[in-house]
Amino acid sequence: MATLDDKLLGEKLHYYCSSSEDEKEGDDDEIGEESPFVTQNDPAPVSKWNGSSCNTGPKGVMKDYQRFKQLQREQKEDEKEELSLLSKQFSLTCRTNAEDEKAKEEEQKLEDELSELFGDSCIQQFVQKRMNEMLLQEASRLRFGVVYPLTDCDQFLAAIDGEDKNVSIIILLHEPNGAGCVAAVKAVELLAREYVHFKFCTVRPSLISMSANFKLGGVPAILVYKGGQVLGNFVKLTVDLGCDFDCSDLGNYLVEHGILNDKNLVPSSVNPTQENYSSDDE
């Protein structure tokens, strides 16, 4: 019979045979069945770890205790950080009644200063100053007020390259028999009287060596130059305006394309020519 030492040392129990005949007869009766003897060297079934430690020795207890204390310290540090954030928030938002009253007084004082600074008199002075500056700029600008007909290529190039770089040159290309050309010429003459700081010119494409196709299908057309650079190129105006358009139609067309300034947005005191133009028409 195996002793306790044999079991601890892994002694195989199937080497042991009982001397009892009853046990021998029992063994004979159970031949073919599973042997009741199990060797101690057979590996025990491996089970999955459920997250808890079964080591209850001193080392295991010490490690568990150390881990518990570590978690406790981390939890306390998190709580301290949350309390610090809350204290900062309350310190920024919470004020006494005296502090609230003082803040309201300062805000009211600031509003009074702003209202005094941006009062009606101050705004009127600022507007008047800007109006005077605009009048001075308007007076210093070049004035034309008439249409300049061009008769050859040299005059055409001189009108573009020889003018002041701050002046916009609007050139109407037309032919006497072209559809809509008569209406275009009349409209340009009226616009030249209204927009005196723009230089309006007219020229026939046949006089500046332009192609026959353009003379037939491109007129009336408008070319816009400033500082020697092309600002606009509007070919066959009748496509957008029709053959029977007037000064206001052409003026609005050029305003929409950013060539002319909208007179409705300019104060009358800055645009004295508007009244003269209206009185002349009457």
LOGU-685687 format. One record per residue (C-alpha): residue number from 1; residue in one letter; x, y, z. Coordinates in nm, 3 decimals, padded with zeros to 5 digits. Example, Ala and Ser with C-alpha at 12.3 -4.5 7.8 and 13.67 -1.06 7.14 Angstrom:
LOGU-685687
 num residuo       u       v       w
   1       A  01.230 -00.450  00.780
   2       S  01.367 -00.106  00.714
//
This chain:
LOGU-685687
 num residuo       u       v       w
   1       M  00.000  00.000  00.000
   2       A  00.136  00.342 -00.098
   3       T  00.235  00.569  00.179
   4       L  00.174  00.944  00.199
   5       D  00.534  01.004  00.093
   6       D  00.481  00.793 -00.216
   7       K  00.179  00.997 -00.313
   8       L  00.362  01.326 -00.264
   9       L  00.666  01.203 -00.459
  10       G  00.449  01.083 -00.744
  11       E  00.481  00.712 -00.689
  12       K  00.269  00.518 -00.933
  13       L -00.009  00.341 -00.756
  14       H -00.067  00.076 -01.024
  15       Y  00.253 -00.096 -00.911
  16       Y  00.077 -00.185 -00.584
  17       C -00.122 -00.512 -00.560
  18       S -00.347 -00.601 -00.272
  19       S -00.310 -00.936 -00.098
  20       S -00.675 -00.956 -00.021
  21       E -00.856 -01.225 -00.216
  22       D -01.178 -01.028 -00.204
  23       E -01.005 -00.745 -00.378
  24       K -00.861 -00.995 -00.632
  25       E -01.201 -01.143 -00.699
  26       G -01.340 -00.794 -00.736
  27       D -01.070 -00.719 -00.987
  28       D -01.160 -01.034 -01.183
  29       D -01.525 -00.938 -01.193
  30       E -01.442 -00.589 -01.322
  31       I -01.209 -00.700 -01.603
  32       G -01.281 -00.499 -01.913
  33       E -01.417 -00.207 -01.715
  34       E -01.229  00.113 -01.639
  35       S -00.958  00.062 -01.382
  36       P -01.031  00.234 -01.053
  37       F -00.665  00.316 -01.007
  38       V -00.553  00.656 -01.139
  39       T -00.191  00.747 -01.168
  40       Q -00.079  01.063 -00.990
  41       N  00.146  01.157 -01.283
  42       D -00.145  01.217 -01.522
  43       P -00.180  01.593 -01.592
  44       A -00.476  01.758 -01.426
  45       P -00.732  01.920 -01.655
  46       V -00.653  02.285 -01.727
  47       S -00.935  02.527 -01.654
  48       K -00.961  02.888 -01.771
  49       W -00.861  03.160 -01.521
  50       N -01.165  03.339 -01.384
  51       G -00.976  03.654 -01.277
  52       S -00.916  03.563 -00.913
  53       S -00.602  03.427 -00.757
  54       C -00.611  03.099 -00.569
  55       N -00.267  03.159 -00.417
  56       T -00.337  03.216 -00.050
  57       G  00.023  03.201  00.060
  58       P  00.202  03.492  00.229
  59       K  00.344  03.623 -00.098
  60       G  00.005  03.620 -00.268
  61       V -00.159  03.798  00.023
  62       M  00.112  04.066  00.024
  63       K  00.076  04.128 -00.351
  64       D -00.301  04.154 -00.323
  65       Y -00.267  04.399 -00.035
  66       Q -00.015  04.611 -00.224
  67       R -00.241  04.621 -00.531
  68       F -00.536  04.720 -00.311
  69       K -00.341  05.008 -00.157
  70       Q -00.226  05.122 -00.499
  71       L -00.585  05.134 -00.628
  72       Q -00.684  05.322 -00.315
  73       R -00.415  05.585 -00.375
  74       E -00.516  05.626 -00.741
  75       Q -00.881  05.671 -00.644
  76       K -00.787  05.937 -00.387
  77       E -00.575  06.123 -00.642
  78       D -00.865  06.123 -00.893
  79       E -01.101  06.255 -00.626
  80       K -00.854  06.532 -00.535
  81       E -00.823  06.634 -00.900
  82       E -01.202  06.649 -00.943
  83       L -01.237  06.858 -00.628
  84       S -00.966  07.094 -00.752
  85       L -01.146  07.145 -01.084
  86       L -01.478  07.206 -00.908
  87       S -01.320  07.458 -00.674
  88       K -01.173  07.649 -00.969
  89       Q -01.509  07.658 -01.146
  90       F -01.690  07.782 -00.838
  91       S -01.422  08.038 -00.768
  92       L -01.472  08.184 -01.119
  93       T -01.849  08.185 -01.119
  94       C -01.949  08.251 -00.761
  95       R -01.949  08.616 -00.652
  96       T -02.090  08.796 -00.358
  97       N -02.371  09.050 -00.386
  98       A -02.125  09.333 -00.339
  99       E -01.911  09.203 -00.622
 100       D -02.217  09.171 -00.845
 101       E -02.318  09.529 -00.775
 102       K -01.967  09.652 -00.846
 103       A -01.957  09.462 -01.176
 104       K -02.293  09.609 -01.279
 105       E -02.170  09.960 -01.201
 106       E -01.859  09.907 -01.413
 107       E -02.067  09.775 -01.702
 108       Q -02.305  10.070 -01.680
 109       K -02.010  10.310 -01.673
 110       L -01.864  10.147 -01.984
 111       E -02.198  10.169 -02.165
 112       D -02.227  10.540 -02.081
 113       E -01.877  10.606 -02.213
 114       L -01.951  10.418 -02.536
 115       S -02.282  10.597 -02.586
 116       E -02.106  10.929 -02.536
 117       L -01.826  10.830 -02.770
 118       F -02.062  10.712 -03.044
 119       G -02.326  10.977 -02.990
 120       D -02.511  11.154 -03.270
 121       S -02.274  11.450 -03.269
 122       C -01.967  11.225 -03.295
 123       I -02.117  11.025 -03.579
 124       Q -02.220  11.339 -03.763
 125       Q -01.869  11.478 -03.734
 126       F -01.722  11.155 -03.866
 127       V -01.966  11.144 -04.159
 128       Q -01.900  11.508 -04.243
 129       K -01.526  11.445 -04.237
 130       R -01.557  11.152 -04.473
 131       M -01.784  11.353 -04.704
 132       N -01.527  11.630 -04.723
 133       E -01.253  11.381 -04.804
 134       M -01.466  11.228 -05.079
 135       L -01.542  11.573 -05.221
 136       L -01.172  11.655 -05.230
 137       Q -01.097  11.328 -05.407
 138       E -01.381  11.391 -05.650
 139       A -01.256  11.740 -05.727
 140       S -00.902  11.617 -05.793
 141       R -01.010  11.351 -06.042
 142       L -00.998  11.408 -06.415
 143       R -01.324  11.506 -06.581
 144       F -01.435  11.436 -06.936
 145       G -01.812  11.449 -06.991
 146       V -01.807  11.396 -07.369
 147       V -01.754  11.113 -07.616
 148       Y -01.425  11.100 -07.806
 149       P -01.454  10.946 -08.156
 150       L -01.149  10.751 -08.273
 151       T -01.068  10.735 -08.643
 152       D -00.760  10.510 -08.676
 153       C -00.537  10.260 -08.500
 154       D -00.299  10.525 -08.361
 155       Q -00.579  10.709 -08.185
 156       F -00.717  10.379 -08.058
 157       L -00.380  10.284 -07.903
 158       A -00.321  10.635 -07.768
 159       A -00.661  10.633 -07.597
 160       I -00.569  10.311 -07.418
 161       D -00.202  10.357 -07.335
 162       G -00.172  10.738 -07.320
 163       E -00.437  10.806 -07.057
 164       D -00.392  10.833 -06.679
 165       K -00.367  10.490 -06.513
 166       N -00.651  10.576 -06.272
 167       V -00.897  10.654 -06.553
 168       S -01.123  10.387 -06.699
 169       I -01.162  10.405 -07.078
 170       I -01.489  10.270 -07.222
 171       I -01.476  10.221 -07.599
 172       L -01.789  10.148 -07.804
 173       L -01.734  09.955 -08.129
 174       H -02.017  10.015 -08.373
 175       E -02.104  10.017 -08.742
 176       P -02.360  10.250 -08.897
 177       N -02.572  09.966 -09.034
 178       G -02.530  09.729 -08.740
 179       A -02.839  09.621 -08.546
 180       G -02.860  09.813 -08.218
 181       C -02.560  10.035 -08.297
 182       V -02.762  10.359 -08.320
 183       A -02.916  10.295 -07.978
 184       A -02.572  10.212 -07.837
 185       V -02.422  10.540 -07.962
 186       K -02.702  10.745 -07.804
 187       A -02.673  10.557 -07.475
 188       V -02.297  10.611 -07.460
 189       E -02.338  10.986 -07.523
 190       L -02.575  11.016 -07.226
 191       L -02.357  10.801 -07.002
 192       A -02.055  11.018 -07.082
 193       R -02.242  11.323 -06.948
 194       E -02.342  11.137 -06.630
 195       Y -02.015  10.958 -06.553
 196       V -01.777  11.244 -06.615
 197       H -01.475  11.068 -06.462
 198       F -01.491  10.788 -06.719
 199       K -01.352  10.846 -07.065
 200       F -01.598  10.728 -07.332
 201       C -01.481  10.670 -07.688
 202       T -01.640  10.536 -08.008
 203       V -01.473  10.367 -08.303
 204       R -01.573  10.170 -08.610
 205       P -01.403  09.828 -08.636
 206       S -01.345  09.886 -09.008
 207       L -01.116  10.181 -08.922
 208       I -00.885  09.984 -08.691
 209       S -00.835  09.679 -08.915
 210       M -01.061  09.439 -08.730
 211       S -01.194  09.124 -08.901
 212       A -01.496  09.131 -09.129
 213       N -01.669  08.870 -08.912
 214       F -01.649  09.100 -08.612
 215       K -01.781  09.393 -08.814
 216       L -02.085  09.189 -08.910
 217       G -02.157  08.978 -08.601
 218       G -01.971  09.142 -08.308
 219       V -02.114  09.494 -08.295
 220       P -02.225  09.677 -08.093
 221       A -01.948  09.588 -07.850
 222       I -01.781  09.760 -07.554
 223       L -01.418  09.728 -07.450
 224       V -01.304  09.862 -07.110
 225       Y -00.940  09.944 -07.029
 226       K -00.761  10.085 -06.724
 227       G -00.388  10.129 -06.689
 228       G -00.338  09.953 -07.022
 229       Q -00.516  09.638 -06.899
 230       V -00.849  09.497 -07.019
 231       L -01.122  09.519 -06.754
 232       G -01.417  09.410 -06.965
 233       N -01.502  09.276 -07.309
 234       F -01.872  09.277 -07.400
 235       V -01.940  09.160 -07.754
 236       K -02.279  09.176 -07.928
 237       L -02.470  09.374 -07.665
 238       T -02.798  09.308 -07.843
 239       V -02.790  08.947 -07.721
 240       D -02.844  09.068 -07.360
 241       L -03.010  09.408 -07.416
 242       G -03.199  09.367 -07.743
 243       C -03.183  09.606 -08.035
 244       D -03.385  09.889 -07.877
 245       F -03.218  09.973 -07.546
 246       D -03.160  10.310 -07.383
 247       C -02.910  10.480 -07.153
 248       S -03.046  10.331 -06.830
 249       D -03.038  09.979 -06.974
 250       L -02.676  10.010 -07.079
 251       G -02.582  10.185 -06.754
 252       N -02.739  09.913 -06.538
 253       Y -02.571  09.648 -06.754
 254       L -02.227  09.803 -06.690
 255       V -02.304  09.851 -06.318
 256       E -02.395  09.483 -06.284
 257       H -02.062  09.386 -06.439
 258       G -01.866  09.618 -06.207
 259       I -01.761  09.872 -06.470
 260       L -01.964  10.174 -06.354
 261       N -02.052  10.288 -06.002
 262       D -02.411  10.271 -05.886
 263       K -02.529  10.632 -05.855
 264       N -02.797  10.534 -05.605
 265       L -02.524  10.443 -05.354
 266       V -02.347  10.781 -05.377
 267       P -02.477  11.081 -05.173
 268       S -02.607  11.366 -05.384
 269       S -02.360  11.613 -05.230
 270       V -02.074  11.401 -05.359
 271       N -02.230  11.368 -05.703
 272       P -02.328  11.721 -05.811
 273       T -02.331  11.624 -06.179
 274       Q -02.640  11.410 -06.121
 275       E -02.858  11.720 -06.066
 276       N -02.708  11.895 -06.367
 277       Y -02.774  11.592 -06.584
 278       S -03.138  11.576 -06.470
 279       S -03.196  11.947 -06.524
 280       D -03.047  11.931 -06.874
 281       D -03.283  11.650 -06.970
 282       E -03.582  11.852 -06.854
//
